[in-house]
Amino acid sequence: MPLTPAEIDSVAFRRPAAGAHGYSEDEVDAFLDDVAGEMRRLAAENRALSDQLAHDDLAERVRRAELDRLRAEEELRALRDELAQARAAAPVPATQPAGSRMVEAARRTADEHVAEARRQAQALLEQAATKAAQLVSDAELRASTILADARHAHAEAIAGLTAKRAAALDRINELRELARRHRAALEEDVTGRLAEFAGTGGGAGAGGGAGAEGGAGAGGGAGAQGGAGAGSGAGAGSGAGAGSGAGAGAAVGAGSGADTGIGTARRDAIGA
């Protein structure tokens, strides 16, 4: 499409998404394509105008020169006719110098007309060359202005895309750091909870041992000693504490093999 300086000054590219900078890369490329096409069209048009101008001016100059030549030849023929008539009317020797002067004057007049025609043709040629050079200079200036504007817009678009890429990389790094911190916090929390659970299990085992000692006191005799020996483990201690009465070893809540063995030991001790 034809482009004008006003259209180039008023061209506006679509802005990127919120928070970003620069122009749309597709629109900038499309605009550059239009500029390149317009430059090619201008170059072709300038060549055509220059050729046409040179051809038209040359044809006009040739036509005018031909008209001047014909006019000079016509005047020369008229002068010759007048000279012939004068000779026929007064064929005396005294008239010969006057006739020669008339012929010479006619020749000078014809030469002057031819020289004037040549000067006019040369002036037309110079004017045509000056005008063609001015047209070419204006076209080159316009093309260079369009190209400079296009390069500026392209540079702004590239700078905007570079800034967007840098911002995206910074955001990615921030998200990675946030994920790393969150993962470290989760690992620390899980480690703390595991340590807390481990501490709670050790306390329960110690309480079971105390219960076993109480059960041994309540049963008395050899049976009490057997109960204390069975309660040496963490799970077995709970069974030992619960087995203070006759047959209580069977009522162990954890259901472990060690507790069952402790209840059996208590029953054997009580039966003895």
N, C-alpha and C positions, 0 to 999 in steps of 0.2 A: 504494500500500500504506500502511496506518497507520504513523505514526512516533511513537516515544516519546522522551522526553529521554535515556533510557538508550541507545537505539539511536543517537541522534545523537552521544552522547559516545563510543560504541564504534566508530563508523564508521571504516574504514581504507581509504585509497586505495592502489592499486598504485603502487609506486615505479618511476621510470623506469630506463633501462639504467644499468649500472655507470658511475660517474664523473659522472653527471648529477644534477640536483637538481629538486625539485618533484614534483607529482602528475600523474597522467594527466589530460589535458584532457577526454577523453571521459567518464571516470568523474565528474569534477567537474560537467560539464554534466548528466549523468544524475541526479546527486544534486540539483542545483538544480531540475531538472524535478520530481523527487519532492517536494521541499520546497514548490514552488509548488502542486502538486496537493493536498498535505496542507493547506496554508493555505486553499485554496479549499474543501476539504471541511470544515475546522473552522469557517470562516465560515458555510457553509450549515447545519452542525449547530447552531451557536450560534443562528442565526436561528430554526431549527425548534424548538429547545428553549425559546427565549424565547417564541415564539408559543404553543407547547403549554402552557408553564407559566402564562402569562397567561390562556389560555383555561381551563385546568383550575382555576386558583385562582378565577377569576371565576365559573365554573360552581359550584364548591363554596360560595363565599360566597353566591351567589344561592340555592342550595339550602338552606343553613343559615338565611338570612334568611327564606326562604319557610316553613321549618319553625317558626321562632320566631314569624312572623306568624300561622300557623295555630294554634300553641299559645296565643298571646295571644288570638286570636279565640275559641278554644274556652273559655278561662278566662272571657272576657268573657260568652260565652253562658251559661256555668254560673252566673256571678254574677247575670246577668239573670234566669235561671230561679229562682235562690234568692230574688231580690228579688220576683219575681212570686208565688212561693209564699208569701212572707212577707206580701205585700199581701193575698193571698187569705185567708190565715189570720187576719189581724188588720187589717181595713180601717178603722182608726180614725185620725183626724187626727194623733194623737200619734206614729204610726209613720211618718209621711211624712218627717220629717227624718232618721230612721235609714235609710230606704230611699235617700234622696238621698245620704247619706254612703256607703252601700255602692256605689252607682253611681259616685260620684266616686272611691272607692278602686279600684274595678275599672278605671276609666279610667286612673288613675295607674299601676296595675300593668301594664296593656296598653302604656301609653306607655313605661314603664321597660323592658319586654321589647323593644319596638321599638328604643328607643335603644341598649340593650345589643347587639342584633343588628347595628345600624349600626356601633357601635364595634368589634365583632368583625370585621365585614366590612372596615372601614377598616384595622384592624391586619393582617388577612390581605393586603390589597392592599399595604401598606407592606412586609411581609415578602417578598412575592413580588417586588416591585420591587427590594428590596435583594439578594435572591438572584440575580435576573437580572443586575443590575449586576455582582455579584461574578463570576458565570460569564463574562460578557463581558470583564471585566478580566483574569481568569485566561487566557482564550483569547487575548486580545491580547498578554499577556506571553509566553505560550508561542510564539505566532507570531513575535513580535519576536526571541525567543531563537533560534528556528530560522533566521530570516532572517539574523541577525547571524553565526551559525556558518557558514551557507552563504556569506555574503560573505567571511568570513575564509578559508575554504577556497579560494574562487575567487581571492582576492588572493594566497594562497600559490602556487597553481598558476600564475598569471600571472607571479609573480616567478621561479618555477622555470624556466618556459619562456624568460623573458628571459635568465636566467643561462646556460641551455643555448645560446641563440642567440649570446650574447657569447663563450662558450667556443669554439663552432664557428668564429666569425669569426676569433678569435685563432689557432686551429689552421690555418685556411686561410692567414692571413697568414704564419705560420711556414713552412708548406710552400712558399709562393711565394718567400719569402726563401731557403729552402734550394735551391730549383730555380734561382734566379738565381745563387747562389754556385756551384753545380755547373756551370751553363752557362759562367760566367766562367772557372772553372778549366779546363774543357775547351777553351775558346777560347785561353786562355793556353798550354796544353800543345800544341795544334795549331800555334799560331804559332811556338812554340819549335822544334818539330820541323821545320817548314818552313824556318825560318832555318838550322837545323843541316844539313838536306839541301842548301840553297843553298850553304852554306860548303863542304861536302864536294865538290860539283860543281866549284867554282872551283879547289880543290886538284888535282883530277885533270887539269884542263886545263893547269895549270902543269907537272905531271909529264910530260905528252905533249910539251910544247915541249922539255923537257930531253932526252927520248928522241930527238927529231928532231935535236937538235944532236949527240947521240952517233952517230946514223946517218950524219950528214953527215961526221963525222970518219972513220968506218969506210969509207965509199964513196970519199971523196976526189974531187978534180977537179971538173968541171962538174956531174957527177951528184950530188955531195954538196950543192952549192949549190941545185940544183933540189929536193932533198928537204927542205932547211931552209925554202925558200920555201913549199912545200906544207904544211908543218906549222904554219903561223901560226894556224889555227883550233883550238878545243878538241878536236873529234873528229878533225881532220886530224892533230893532234900524235901521237895514238896510232898512226895508220897510218905516220907518218914514223919513229917509233921502231922499229916492227916491221919496216920495210923496210930493215934494215941489210944483208941479203944479196941475192943476185940473185933477182929475182922475188918477194920477200917481201911486197911491197905488196898482193898479192892475198889475204893471210891476215889481213885486218882483222876483229876480233871484233865490233865494233859494227855493221858492215854499212851504214854511211852512205855517201852519194854523195861526200862530201868525202874519206873514206878511200880509196875506189876511185880517185878522181882522183889522190891522192897515190901509190898503187901504180903507176899508169900512168906518172906522172912519173918514178918511180924506175926503171922498166923502160926508159923512153926514155933516161934518163941513163946507165944501165949499158950499153945497146946502143951509145950514142955512144962 
